[in-house]
Amino acid sequence: TYHRGLRRMEKFDTDLRKIKGIGPAKEKMLIEKFASVDNIREASFEELRECGLDKKAAEAVLRYFCK
């Protein structure tokens, strides 16, 4: 069951986990709010802050997607 769990997690791996300061809890919160990574990519700073991210995490998300 352990390896099945790992494989299950790999299916839902997103670019969000590559961002410093974004862990599983914040990733889940963002996906629940925006429904997709594409919507997160298009979100403004204010929308990310309203979602519950602190200033540093919201800036990190914007910097990551503005490469």
C-alpha positions in Angstrom: 0.0 0.0 0.0 2.9 2.3 0.6 4.1 2.2 -3.0 0.5 2.6 -4.3 0.3 5.7 -2.3 3.5 7.1 -3.8 2.3 6.3 -7.3 -1.0 8.0 -6.6 0.8 11.1 -5.4 3.0 11.2 -8.6 -0.2 11.4 -10.7 -1.2 14.6 -9.1 2.3 16.2 -8.9 2.1 19.8 -10.0 4.6 22.6 -10.7 3.5 24.1 -7.4 5.7 21.8 -5.3 8.8 23.1 -7.1 8.1 26.6 -5.6 10.0 27.3 -2.4 7.6 28.0 0.4 4.7 26.0 -1.1 4.1 22.7 0.6 1.3 20.2 0.3 -1.2 22.2 2.4 -0.8 25.4 0.4 -0.8 23.5 -2.8 -4.1 21.9 -1.8 -5.5 25.3 -0.8 -4.5 26.8 -4.2 -6.0 23.9 -6.2 -9.3 24.0 -4.3 -9.6 27.8 -4.8 -8.4 28.0 -8.5 -9.2 24.5 -9.7 -6.1 24.3 -12.0 -2.5 25.3 -12.3 -3.4 27.4 -15.4 -5.8 29.5 -13.3 -3.2 29.9 -10.6 -0.7 31.1 -13.3 -3.2 33.8 -14.4 -4.1 34.9 -10.8 -3.1 38.3 -9.6 -1.2 39.0 -6.4 -4.4 40.1 -4.6 -6.2 36.9 -5.6 -3.4 34.8 -4.2 -3.4 36.8 -1.0 -7.2 36.4 -0.7 -6.8 32.7 -1.1 -4.8 32.6 2.2 -1.2 32.8 1.1 1.1 35.1 2.9 3.0 37.9 1.1 6.2 35.9 0.6 4.5 32.8 -0.8 2.3 34.9 -3.1 5.4 36.6 -4.5 7.1 33.3 -4.9 4.2 31.9 -7.0 4.2 35.0 -9.2 7.9 34.9 -9.7 7.9 31.2 -10.6 5.2 31.6 -13.2 6.6 34.8 -14.7 9.9 33.2 -15.8 
